[in-house]
Amino acid sequence: MTINKTALALSVGAALLAGSVQAQENKLYLFNWTEYMDPEIIEAFEEKYDVEVVQNYFNSLPEMFAKLNAGGVSQYDIIVPSNYYVPRLIQTGLVQKLDKSKLENLDNVMAQFQDPAYDPGAEYSAPYQWGTTGIVYNTETFPEAPKSWSLLFDPEVNPDHPFALMGDGQVSMGGACAYLGHGYDCTDMNAWKEAARLLIDTKGRDTFSGFSDGTPALQQLARGVTHVGLSYNGDYLFFKDEDPETFETLDFMIPDEGAEMWVDAMLIPSEAPNPDMAHKFIDFILDAEVGAQLSNYNYYASPNAAAEPYLDAVLTEPPVQPSEADMERLRFTPSLEGDALQTFQQLWSEVQSR
């Protein structure tokens, strides 16, 4: 009996391809910030769709962007970047448009997030969580602290006590811009230069302890290494709940000159292995009760209007839900591209190196 080798090769190849497709159908690859997902949500999704969720993590937006550019665009089904990186992802072709016909829960999204400036018409993104970046300070050291960036930038307001700035250049530059009266979301070249000079001068003070982001900044404050720093409202509340005694003397504030409101959003990479399951995952997160469960776990505000009845009470008041007055002062960090991005990066490099 003779064997048709071509036919055999084709049949084996078809079987392998089928196996590969089956493997992709049964897996969802999630690329998210560290410690930003309730394991019970993952378990519920896996059970509902008979799928395995494989989680990978990043600690910064540049790290995420670099991994996508290095082939990650075909390795992940869902990514969770912050708002000001969304335009960059769209313009570089790293993400695909959402098929809204597959997202039954999209109407649950709050009106303010349905047509965001970073993604007009929400063509590519669905909101995941939102929060604010503010100043955390020691109330024993500063019993009458001004609600102002001056606690960081004015040596007369804080002449003696160590403080830290944030390593995210746009946040630190935005704070300096706000303090100088140019608004947190300034993009004017002269305002940037003035802010960069202020940051360089601030770095030169004996009490400047360095750049520290999020959780490390809170740990420094808890140990008394610093007395003023920048962090996120949800992180602050989480640590305060975990260790109320240590955090009793630490408070969170949004400066009156303005500060950052950020949104982390769910997007599907342009070459995602399983885009259909990615849409199911996004829709699952946009469910009212699941959306509330996510916020109750993370201590961050939900962009899901339908989730509100299910939220823990602490999430409906400051610092997680800012006051109306503070909301008016909050701005998105600007999305930069082209010459503006290059100029900013040059100025920030100068701040870091001086």
Buried (B, 14 or more C-beta within 10 A) or exposed (E): EEEEEEEEEEEEEEEEEEEEEEEBBBBBBBBBBEEBBBEEBBEBBBEEBEBEBEBBBBEEBEEBBEBBEEEBBEBBBBBBBBBBBBBBBBEBEBBBEBEEEBBEBBEBBBEBBBEBEBBEEBEBBBBBBBBBBBBBBBEEBBEEBBBBBBBBBBEEBBEEBBBBBBBBBBBBBBBBBBBBEBBBBBBEEEBBEBBBBBBBBBBEEEBBBBBBBBBBBBBBBBEEBBBBBBBBBBBBBBBBEEEEEBBEBBBBBBBBBBBBBBBBBBBBBBBBBBBEBBBBBBBBBBBBEBBBBBBBBBBBBBBBBBBBEBBEEBBEEBBBBBEEEBEEBBBBBBBBEEEBEEBBEEBBEBBBEE
